[in-house]
Amino acid sequence: MKNLKERYKKLQQEFSLPSYEVLDNEFEFLYVREIFEISRPLVFIRRRIYDKLGWACSMLQGIIQPNPGSIISIEESSFFTKEEKQKDIINLLKDLMYYERLSGDLDLYSTDEQEAKLIKEMFSKWKEVRPKIKNITSKLTEGWKNQKDESKKNNTYMG
């Protein structure tokens, strides 16, 4: 059997995992229906979850410690107070980095049992932190909107 969804459903029952549809909705399995190269579906799914956590970690890292060579990173960092960075964002980053490193560890060696356990933990953590991440992305969007509105008022020329 080469169908990822069908292969996962068997593992879902064996390890009491979240449904394929729920995970696909959250972590976008690239609209993959037929996979011939993937011999371990749980590894593939864990890595897709890891990708989303990694995206969040990169975003948070840029807010906490902006790249001095990136105007985007510097601007976005300025949208948050020092207290927000030190209290909320850094704790969220630490929380997510734990799961990123666990995932990296499984890339070196793992069993299906370990993969299933981490998928469940990472999915649970994602459901917990998603509202916090949404608040941060909303604040970033609002910060850029304010920057855009200020540019219109000031009509600044940077050339």
LINKA-V397894 format. One record per residue. N is the residue number from 0. RES is the residue in one letter. SS is DSSP state (helix for helix, strand for strand, loop for the rest). PHI is phi in radians with two decimals (* if undefined). OMEGA is omega in degrees with one decimal (999 if undefined). Layout:
# LINKA-V397894
N | RES | SS | PHI | OMEGA
N | RES | SS | PHI | OMEGA
This chain:
# LINKA-V397894
0 | M | loop | * | -176.3
1 | K | loop | -1.96 | -177.1
2 | N | strand | -1.45 | -175.8
3 | L | helix | -1.03 | -177.4
4 | K | helix | -1.07 | 179.4
5 | E | helix | -1.17 | 178.9
6 | R | helix | -1.13 | 179.6
7 | Y | helix | -1.13 | -176.9
8 | K | helix | -1.01 | 176.3
9 | K | helix | -1.14 | 178.7
10 | L | helix | -1.20 | 177.7
11 | Q | helix | -1.03 | 179.3
12 | Q | helix | -1.17 | -178.4
13 | E | helix | -1.10 | -173.9
14 | F | helix | -1.97 | -179.6
15 | S | loop | 0.94 | -177.9
16 | L | loop | -1.57 | 173.1
17 | P | loop | -1.07 | -178.6
18 | S | loop | -1.15 | 177.2
19 | Y | helix | -1.00 | -176.9
20 | E | helix | -1.09 | 179.1
21 | V | helix | -1.13 | 179.6
22 | L | helix | -1.16 | 179.4
23 | D | helix | -1.08 | 178.7
24 | N | helix | -1.10 | -177.9
25 | E | helix | -1.46 | -168.0
26 | F | helix | -2.09 | 171.4
27 | E | loop | 0.79 | -179.3
28 | F | loop | -1.36 | 172.3
29 | L | loop | 1.07 | -179.7
30 | Y | loop | 0.91 | -179.4
31 | V | loop | -1.45 | 177.1
32 | R | loop | -1.92 | 178.6
33 | E | strand | -1.93 | 179.2
34 | I | loop | -2.10 | -179.5
35 | F | loop | -1.83 | -175.7
36 | E | loop | -1.55 | -173.2
37 | I | loop | -1.56 | -180.0
38 | S | loop | -1.58 | -178.6
39 | R | loop | -2.22 | -177.2
40 | P | helix | -1.00 | -177.9
41 | L | helix | -1.18 | 176.4
42 | V | helix | -1.13 | 179.1
43 | F | helix | -1.02 | -177.8
44 | I | helix | -1.18 | 177.8
45 | R | helix | -1.06 | -179.7
46 | R | helix | -1.18 | 176.8
47 | R | helix | -1.18 | 176.2
48 | I | helix | -1.12 | 178.0
49 | Y | helix | -1.00 | 179.0
50 | D | helix | -1.02 | -178.5
51 | K | helix | -1.23 | 177.3
52 | L | helix | -1.12 | 178.5
53 | G | helix | -1.10 | 176.1
54 | W | helix | -1.03 | -179.5
55 | A | helix | -1.12 | 179.6
56 | C | helix | -1.09 | 178.5
57 | S | helix | -1.10 | 178.8
58 | M | helix | -1.08 | -178.7
59 | L | helix | -1.12 | 178.2
60 | Q | helix | -1.01 | 179.8
61 | G | helix | -1.14 | 178.2
62 | I | helix | -1.33 | -177.5
63 | I | helix | -1.21 | -177.2
64 | Q | loop | -2.35 | -175.8
65 | P | loop | -1.15 | 175.2
66 | N | loop | -1.25 | -176.8
67 | P | loop | -1.12 | 178.4
68 | G | loop | -1.59 | -177.4
69 | S | loop | -2.09 | 178.0
70 | I | helix | -1.09 | 178.5
71 | I | helix | -1.10 | -178.5
72 | S | helix | -1.09 | 180.0
73 | I | helix | -1.14 | 179.7
74 | E | helix | -1.07 | -177.3
75 | E | helix | -1.10 | 177.5
76 | S | helix | -1.10 | -178.5
77 | S | helix | -1.25 | 179.1
78 | F | loop | -1.31 | -175.7
79 | F | loop | -2.08 | 177.3
80 | T | loop | -1.35 | 177.2
81 | K | helix | -1.04 | 179.6
82 | E | helix | -1.12 | 178.1
83 | E | helix | -1.04 | 180.0
84 | K | helix | -1.14 | -174.8
85 | Q | helix | -1.25 | -174.1
86 | K | helix | -1.60 | -170.7
87 | D | helix | -1.49 | -170.7
88 | I | helix | -1.22 | -178.9
89 | I | helix | -1.16 | 177.5
90 | N | helix | -1.17 | 176.4
91 | L | helix | -1.13 | 178.4
92 | L | helix | -1.07 | 179.3
93 | K | helix | -1.06 | 178.2
94 | D | helix | -1.00 | -177.4
95 | L | helix | -1.26 | -179.9
96 | M | helix | -1.10 | 176.3
97 | Y | helix | -0.98 | -178.8
98 | Y | helix | -1.28 | 175.6
99 | E | helix | -1.08 | -178.8
100 | R | helix | -1.24 | 174.2
101 | L | helix | -1.05 | 179.4
102 | S | helix | -1.11 | 177.0
103 | G | helix | -1.05 | 178.0
104 | D | helix | -1.09 | 179.4
105 | L | helix | -1.23 | 175.5
106 | D | helix | -1.15 | 178.9
107 | L | helix | -1.45 | 177.6
108 | Y | loop | -2.91 | 177.8
109 | S | loop | -2.78 | 172.3
110 | T | loop | -1.97 | 176.4
111 | D | helix | -1.05 | 178.9
112 | E | helix | -1.10 | 178.6
113 | Q | helix | -1.15 | 178.3
114 | E | helix | -1.07 | -178.9
115 | A | helix | -1.07 | 179.9
116 | K | helix | -1.06 | -178.6
117 | L | helix | -1.25 | 175.6
118 | I | helix | -1.02 | 179.8
119 | K | helix | -1.08 | -179.1
120 | E | helix | -1.14 | -178.4
121 | M | helix | -1.16 | 178.7
122 | F | helix | -1.14 | 177.7
123 | S | helix | -1.08 | 178.9
124 | K | helix | -1.11 | 179.9
125 | W | helix | -1.06 | 179.0
126 | K | helix | -1.07 | -179.9
127 | E | helix | -1.24 | -172.7
128 | V | helix | -1.62 | -178.0
129 | R | helix | -0.93 | 177.9
130 | P | helix | -1.08 | 178.0
131 | K | helix | -1.17 | 179.1
132 | I | helix | -1.15 | 178.1
133 | K | helix | -1.07 | 177.2
134 | N | helix | -1.07 | -179.7
135 | I | helix | -1.20 | -179.9
136 | T | helix | -1.15 | 176.1
137 | S | helix | -1.14 | 178.6
138 | K | helix | -1.16 | 176.1
139 | L | helix | -1.12 | 179.1
140 | T | helix | -1.07 | 179.5
141 | E | helix | -1.11 | 178.0
142 | G | helix | -1.07 | 178.4
143 | W | helix | -1.21 | 177.0
144 | K | helix | -1.08 | 178.8
145 | N | helix | -1.11 | 178.0
146 | Q | helix | -1.08 | -179.9
147 | K | helix | -1.11 | 179.9
148 | D | helix | -1.11 | 178.6
149 | E | helix | -1.16 | 178.8
150 | S | helix | -1.08 | 179.5
151 | K | helix | -1.11 | -179.3
152 | K | helix | -1.22 | -173.9
153 | N | helix | -1.47 | -177.0
154 | N | loop | 0.81 | -176.7
155 | T | loop | -1.29 | 177.7
156 | Y | loop | -1.82 | -176.2
157 | M | loop | -1.98 | -173.7
158 | G | loop | -1.54 | 999
